């Protein structure tokens, strides 16, 4: 009898415990639900801002005789300054600690030049020689280059899924470059080269950002990397010598590239990732090439053949499958 009462009491305790756990779980899921929605909105605004800024870059290059290196210098210097000011406002600007740590400084310089400068310069050149939609889609090849690098570094063969994605990505690039024809190229050689280099640069950015971001935080690390690269490029291209013929429209395009397309979009997207998670954020990031392609077609009258559109889908599919 005592055993039965004890068992019954234990069962009641278990039920009460389960009920309390369920209640806590339901309460805990309510907050992330609203946070996840806010995070998704931040990611969507960030991704579409990137796409819009890319199309503004296309409008800039198609209307004015301006060098991509000069635009890259202005974009990196301006965005780097804004991000550093944002980090300083939060008390997260470890300039002295960075300068005193030679290893960290070397990693930051490497991240700045091989990651940020290469990816920014190649992306803008790809826009100049193709269009914003094509350049943005080709930049998404970065995930394939990262996978290949990891396999080579670890001396392992790619998985079946990775191998399939590599083949699918190459097929997509072929469709974009040739329009599905065997007798010619739709893209210029420069456009294809800089588009692929944009993917290489984005992959280098991802791989080289790991240690600086881990040590200093995303916004301070990216701000310092952009500022360092921007200062170097500014001296190399003589940024104080403003290209002739620029007017109010050009100033608007440049402002979008520097402020909205770099500092604001990056900050919003990072905030979105922290709230909604990397998986959903990676899916929402596909809004960037979609926005760039749609705006390029509607606003700037860019024409995409059915083969090119299928190529876009192939490359974006590899991103979703790999992530």
N, C-alpha and C positions, 0 to 999 in steps of 0.2 A: 504493500500500500504506500509505503514511504517512497519506494522507488518510482511508482507510478506518478505520485504527486511531484516528485523531483523532476521526472521526465516531462510532465505537463508544464511545470514551471519553466523548464529549459526551453520547451517549444514556444511558450509565450514570449520568453525573452528573445528568442531567435526571430519571431515574427515582428516584435517591436523594433528589434535592431534592423531588420530588413526594411521595415516601414520607414524608419528614421533615415536609413541610407538612401532609399528611393527619394524621400523628401529632399534630402541634401543634394542628391544628384539633379533632381528637377530644378531646385533653386540655383544650382551652379550652372546649369545649362541655359538659364534664362539670360544671364549677363553676357556670356560669350555669344549668344544669338544676336543681340543688338550690336555687340562689338564686331562680330563677324560681318554684319551688314555694313557697318561703318567702314570696316577694313576693305570690303569688296568695293565700296564706292570710292575710297581713296585710290585703290589699284586701278579702277576704271578711269578715273580722272587723270591719274598719272600716265597711264598707257595711251589714252587718247591725246593727251598733251604732247607726248613724245611724237605720236603720229602727225599731229598738226604742225609741230615745229619742223619735222622733216619736210612736209609739203611747203612750208614757208621757205625752207632752204632751197627747195627746187625752184620756187618762184623767184628767189633772189638770184640764183645762178642763171636762170633763163632770161632775166631782164637786165642784168648789170654785168659788166666785165670785171668780175671780182675773183680773186684767187682763193682757193679753198684753204690754203695755209693761213692766210690772213684772218679768215672767218674762224678757223679753228683756234688761233691764238686769242682772238677776242672772246670767243665762247668759253674757252677754258679759264682765261684770266678773270672774266666777269663772274662765271658760275663759281669758280674757286673762291673768289672774294666773298660772295654771298654766303656760301656754305660755311666758310671760316667765321664770318660774323655771326651766323646762327649758332655755331658751336661755342663761340666766345660768350654769347649771351646766356648760354646754359652752363658756362663755366667748364666746358669740355674742350679746351684748346691747349694741348700739351706741347707747345712749341719748344720750350726749354728742355723738356725730357726727351723730345725727339732729337734735338741737336746734340745732346750729350750721349745718346745711344747710337754709336756708329753703325752697328748692325741694323738697327731699326731704320736709320737714315738711308742706308744702302738699299734696303728692301723698299722703302718709300720711293726712292728715285727710280728703281727698276719698275715698280708698279706704275709710276707716273709716265715713264717714256714708253715702255713696251706694252703697257696696258691701256692707259688713258689716251696718250698722244696718238698712238697707232690706231686705236679704235675710232677716235673722233675724226682724225684726218682722213682715214680710209672711208669712213661712212659718208662724210661730206663730199669727198671726191666721187664716190659711187653715185650719190644723188646728182652731182654735176654731170656725170657722163651717162646716166640712165634716167631714173626718176625716183621719187621718194618711196613709192610702193615697192619697186624692185629692189632698191638698196636696203630697205628695212627687212624684206623677206630674206635676202641673201645674208644679212647680218645674223639671222637666226640659225645659220649653219654652225654657229659657235658651239652648240651643244654636241655636234658631231666631232668637231675638232677636239673638244675636251675629252670625249669618250676615247678617241684614238690616242690622245696623249696619255691618258690614264692606263690604257692597255699596254702601251709601249713602256711606260715607266715601271709598271708592275710585271712586265714580261708575261702577260697573259693574253690568250686569244679572246676576241670579242664574243660575247654571248650571241645566241641566235637572234635575240631581239635587237641587239646593237648592230649586228651585221645586216639585218633587214633594214634598219633605219638608215644605215650608211648607204645601202643600195638605193633606197627610196629617195634619199637626199640628192644623190648624184643624178638620179633620173629626173628629179625636179629641176636641178641646175641645168641639165641638158635641155629640158623643155623650155626653160626661160631663155637660155642662150641662143637656141636655134629655132624656137617656135615649132618644134616637132619636125623640122625639115632636115634632110641629110645633105643638102647642097649649099648651105649657107648659114650665116649667123644673123640673129635678130639684134643681139647686143653688140656693141663695139668691143674690141679687145680690151680697151681701157676700162670700159664699164664693167665687164666681167671680172677683170683683174682686181679692181678696187672693191667690187662687191664681195668677192671671196676674201680679200684682205680685211674687209670690215668684219667678216666672221672670225678670221684669225685673231684680229685685234680684240674682239669681244671675248673670245676664249682666253686670250692672254690676260685680259682684265679680270676675268673670273678666277683664274688660277693664281695670279699674282696678288690679288686683293685679300687672300685668306689671312695671312699674318698681320698686315697693317690694320685690317678691320677688326680682327680679334684683339689686337693690342690697344687700339685707339678708339674704336667705334666706327660705324659706317660713315656718318656725316663728316666727322673730323678727318678721317683717313682720305675720303674722296675729295674733300675740300682742299686738303694739303697737296694731294696728288695733282689735282687740277691746277692749283695755284703754281706749283713748281713747274709743271709743264707749260702753263700759260706764260710765265715769266720768261722761260727759255725761248719759246716760240715768238714771243713779242719782240725780243731782241733780234731774233733771226730774220723776221719778216718786216721789221721796222713798223710796228703797229701804229706808231704816231703819224705815219704817212698814210692818211686816209685816201682810199681809191677815189678817183675823180668820177663825178656823175651821180653820186649817191644822193637820194632825196628822202622825203618823209616816208615813202613806201619802203625804201631800203632800210631805214632806221627801224620801222615797225618789224620787218622780217628779222633783223638782227636782234631786236629786243626779245622777240618770241624765242629765238634760238638760245639766247643767253639766259633769260629769266624763266620763261615758262617751260621751255624744252629741256632745261638742265637742272637748275636749282629747285624750282617748284615741283616739277614732275618727279624728280628723283626723291625728294623729301616725302611727297605724298605716297609714292609707291612703296617706299621703305616702311612708312607708317602702316600702310595697308597690309604688307606682309606680316608685320608684327601682330596685327589684330585678326586677320583672317587665315593666316597660315600660308606656307610656301606652295602647297599643292594648288589651292584655289587661285593664288596670286599668279602662278605660272600659266594657268589657263587664261586668266583675265589679261595677261600680258600680250596675248595674241590680238588684242584690240589695237595694239600699236600698228602692225603692218596692215590690218584691215582699214584702220582710219586713214593711214597714209595712202593706200591704194585708192580708196573711195574718193578722198579729197583730190588726189592727183588727177583722177578721171573726170570728176565733176567740175572742179575749179580750174584746172590747168589743161583740160582736154587731152590728157594722156590716154592712149589707146592700148588696151591689153587684149592680146589674142586669146582664143580658147585654150591653146597649148600653154601659154604663159600662166593663165589662171589655174590650170591643172597643176603646173609646176609649183605655184604658190601653195596650193593645197597639200602637195606632197611634202614640201619642206616644213610647213606648219604642222602637218601630221607627225613628222619625226619629232618635233619639239614636244608635242603632247604625249607621244608614246614613250619617249626617253625620260620625261619628267614624272 
